[in-house]
Structure formats: structure tokens, C-alpha cells
């Protein structure tokens, strides 16, 4: 039995990689230093439009935030593929940082960021297990509910 590629695994899960999102300010999508790839913050854009807008605990539900984090992770994976040429060059997802635009009193940031974490583990298996931070913030670019950044070890 042949092992599925990471992109085939994504397809099996019902996902496809979008075009890599373009930076919305003065930065690059990723920087490679040695065997580490640092992926800039990515928001949940679908065809250059936010999947959801607003704050968790007010305009956006935990379930919608989870989905937004998953879409942001797919956008990050498209940046990784663009940077490395193939997702097969990923050795390990090292760290994920998730920022969650939160209404006052909202404290379920970890459940929201699980949308990205769960996807990475589904696609990469053990190599997708990572260290993580889930932080509540007041505002994110374009009114996004979630922004993620990643550090990836490459082959």
C-alpha cells in the first residue's frame, strides 16, 4: 500500500489548497532560516474575502471560529507549498500561534485555535503535532476573527 502525499491526504479530507494569500502590508509570506520556515500571520480569507468577520463571543461563534482557524491553516499550508515547492518537504510542524479577536469575557481561544491544530494533525499525523499558543486579542487585520502563524521544520 502506498502512502498518500500530504496533498492527497488533504483531498481525502475534503480540502484543497487555495492560492497563497498575498501580504496585506510590508512583509513577506514566509522566511526560511536553515531548516526552519517561519510563516507570517495568516487570516481566514477565501477568494480574498474573510470567511467570517468580528469577535469571538459576539459576532462569531466558537464553531465559526474553529472553521476560520482551519481556513487560515489551509492558507498557511498554501504559503508553505509555495515557499518549499511541495508539502512533502515538511518534516514537522514545530509551533502554531493563534490570535483570536475576542469580545470581553470570551475565554475559549484554545477551542477556536483547535481548528488549525486538528487540521495539521489530520494531514501530517505525528509530524503535525506542535507546540502552541492561543491568545485573545482586541483586534485583528481586516476585522478577522482569527490569525495564525507557524514555524515549520523542513527536510
Secondary structure as UniProt FT lines:
FT   HELIX           6..12
FT   TURN            13..14
FT   STRAND          30..33
FT   TURN            34..35
FT   STRAND          36..43
FT   STRAND          45..46
FT   TURN            47..48
FT   STRAND          49..50
FT   TURN            57..59
FT   HELIX           62..84
FT   HELIX           87..89
FT   STRAND          90..102
FT   TURN            104..105
FT   HELIX           109..124
FT   HELIX           125..128
FT   STRAND          131..137
FT   HELIX           141..143
FT   STRAND          146..154
//
